[in-house]
Amino acid sequence: MRKYIYLILLAVAPASAAAQDTTYVATPAMATPTYTAVTPNASQAMKYGYISYDKALKAMPSYATAQQNLASLKAQYEAEAKRSEDEFNEKYEEFLDVQRELDGPILRKRQAELQELLDKSVSFKAEAARLLKQAEADIYAPLRGELDALLRKIGQERGYAFILNTDGNALPFANTLYGEDITEMVVSLVNSPL
């Protein structure tokens, strides 16, 4: 009975080796089976692609337009922050010029007005930073969607199990027997007219 089990295991082992990275095959050497690791060759292994996502994104023709739109919006927020800061500085200088002449309640009222202007300015800057971050995400979302769709198409056509993003030193090594750098191919595709 044991011999039949070993023969079945030997017959199934090549099929399971193609399905897994490493398969352990039982060999009927003694009363207790021994196991040997069988590693698939490169043609059986999983294929993947890798790309510098930022490089591909920046190569897209509409990236420059998105950058200009974001820069314009940022300039508007900076101009409003500067106007608010100038208004505060002007009122503060006026206050410094007359503070010795002001009666207590008027002095406190002016100080409260200055504090309110300062609080509004700080609040606006924080809100502007939040809005700019959201605007950046909104501006780049269609570009990222377009690039992601292209990567899905390439992955399916080339039979990749996945595509890795190499930005931020996330992939310090990739074995070229299993993986392929598709950055330049994607850059040429996003720059070619459809």
Summary of the structure (lengths in Angstrom):
residues: 194
radius of gyration: 32.5
end to end distance: 64.5
largest distance: 109.9
contacts: 472
relative contact order: 0.15
helix: 69%
strand: 11%
